[in-house]
Amino acid sequence: MTAAARSTRAPARPSRGRWADRLLRAYVWLVIAWLVLPIAVMIVFGFNDTQSKSNVSWQGFTLKWWGRLDEYPDLVTAVRNSLLIAVLSVLVTTVLGTLMGLALGRHRFRGQGVTNLVIFAAVSSPELVMGASLLSLFISTGVQTGFATVVVAHVLFSLSFVAITVRARVIGLDPSIEEAARDLGASAWTTFWRITFPMILPGVVAGALLAFALSIDDFVITQFTSGPTQTFPLWIWGATRIGVPPQVNVIGTLIFAVGVAVAAVNAVTARRRPT
């Protein structure tokens, strides 16, 4: 081998760097496995042919629980309440959060710093604090807790997440595109719907999905504000004293599958959408 060839050959990678890469990959896979393991257990035990009220040991494979979801009417009602609360809260939160995100990301106004502080404080505050404060508010104003108060509570604690998500998208937009549309004669309303809204749509969808996920599985805030209304997480909490039936695993699997499908469709659509 000539001296020129030896000088152009890439230097060998240090063994320490290779071991660091391997350890980092192993750590990442361990974290992923730790996160996926409870979900996998839930899915598997939805097919467990258990003969008792406690679904904690594997006794055989069966599909019968998938056709007996209506065996517990209270469970069906709780799931229906959770879905309805989540949909209503997402509709309200998406509209209000999108408008807040647009205002915070696009405009400068007096009190903007305080508004940002309040929004981020709502995200970082424990659910226990928010649930207790909302319950105190409802009691002091004489509002009877129930379905409506749960919807209001879910809107309040999900609003900040949507606003932050949309705000991050708005900050990254190129204002020259909107200016070009106005220079070509488009009105403010047309510019928003034809230019601005399509560009912030990925952030709006991401915020709506986040709000739905936060609402459908919330327990702490719902426990404080639910009154006689029972949701899916509250029903599971009450059922743990006598045994959680396999139908809970089946419903959890369905919710997880729908969530994964929606997230996958959103990811594919966002990838194909021109930036």
Phi, psi and omega in degrees: 000132181285166180294325180294320179293321180293327182286331181274349180289137182295139180294146179294140180286134181300145180295330179297321178294322179295318179294323178296319178297318180295318179296321179295316178295319179297320179297317180298316180293326176294319178295317178298316179297321179297323180284325185277334186304311179299323179293319179297319178298317178300315181295315182298315183283357168286347177250013184279128179274063182284148180250005182232178180284339180264118182260070186237351179229141183286127183234005178135164184266139177202155176249007189292331182291336180289339177258006182233040180290336181270014181290335178242097182301323179296324178294317179298318178296320180295319178295318179297318178298317180299315180294318181293318178297317181297316181295315180296315180294324178294318180300313181290315184295321182295317180294308182293318181294324177295316178296319178295317179298320177296316181294318183286328183271340187249326189247159175243127183211163181292131181090009181295321179297319178294321179297315177299319179298317180295319181296312180290330176293323177295326178289319186274345182287144179297148179296331178300318180294314181293319179296316179294320180293321178293320177297319177297320178297314181294320180292317183292332179266001177075023179273128179283124181289146181174211184300314183296319181291329176294318178298314179299316180297317180293325177296317184293318183275345177268343185299319182295322180296317179293317181298318180293319180296314180292321179301318178298323178290320182293319181299327182276001181282154177267110183293343181294334179293316178292322178297323178294321179296319178291324177296331180275004174103003180286140177285171180297321180293316179294320179299320181294309186284330183265337184241301188292310186297316176300328181285328179267358183303318177302321177292323178295315179295318179298318178295320179295318178296320178296317179296321179295316180296320179294323183284317189292333183246012182288138179240311190296305182295322179296322179299323181286327191246004189279329186061231179280351182286135181242131177251175182301312177297321179294323179295319179297318179300317178290329182283342182296340181287334181243352180119131181272121182288160180297338179299332177296317177295323179294313180295319176299321178296319179296316179297318179296318181295318179296318178298317178295319180296317180295318179296321180294317178297318179296320179294317180293318179296318179295327180290324180278341183287132179292141180269000000 
